[in-house]
Amino acid sequence: MSPLMLSVALALASAVAYAAAAIVQERVAASAAGPRYAPLRSPAWWVSVVLNGVGATLHVAALAYGPLSLVQPLGALTIVFALPMAALFVGRRAGRRAWRGALMATAGLAGLLSLTSGAEGGPLPDGERWLLAGATFGAVVVLFTVAHLVGRSVLRSVVLAAAAGVSFGIASVLTKAVAEEWTPRAPLAEWTGLLVLSVFAVAGLLLSQASYRGAGLAAPLATVTVVNPVVAAAVGLALFGESFRYGTAGTVAALVCGTVAAAGLVQLTLDRMGGAPESPSSAPEAPSASDGDAPRPEIRQGVDVGAVPGSRPDLEVEVRSRAVAGRP
């Protein structure tokens, strides 16, 4: 097998691993009543963590054998793989709008990534690295706050997924920066960078786990899948000297691709908000006594149900009120 074909196979395997991890995370979120961010007592959640690790390892291996312009767009197939896998393994079928949104998001993202041209930029200075980390932390905090202010559960999940994508994207950028400056002679010289990127990676994992509660699989997964590389590409354009291919025409094409990807995310969000079936665990609870519009039983009346006298073969009942507790 040629190195290029091996790279394609590894990239596709990575997308499948990420898709499987997302399916497991969504199932954990739909069934667990415990913490939404870190259900540490759930064995299935740890399986999803391992699958995410396998996906990341395969992605790095694919980059070792093939160019970034090929591997990154193939990673966008995660959402396309996730929908049939969810239908096959957990019986979660997607409708036409969900498929349309998933294909739009994947095509837009793949086109955008294929237009990004890498450049041999210098190492990221410490000042810019810490500025980037601080700005990312602020952006994640803002998105986290907005998510908890949003009333609709689907919108809250999408915002949390966007925060997870930002965290993952910056973790990828910092990984590149650390890898460029790492040397075998001083393996721990970049320990601060490793610590920061680890924090963002863990934050992305916890936020993505929370995003699956109340929103199903497609919308949060597509949001993370799109936001993650878009954020990394934006930082690459700003700090690493990367650019779009084909000059002005490539820039316009990239904007079109970004618009298509965003429209796909909107389609997935509307699909979930517009009547997608809720999971059993998210079914509404019975109204409690504190619900202001809940029907309340009458204390002073009861109901007697009896057959109506006569020869009619139809089954009929007669309802009449009766006094209870000694009241007329």
Beta strands, then each sheet from edge to edge (+ up, - down):
strand 1: 116-117
strand 2: 243-244
strand 3: 301-307
strand 4: 317-323
sheet 1: 1+ 2-
sheet 2: 3+ 4-
end
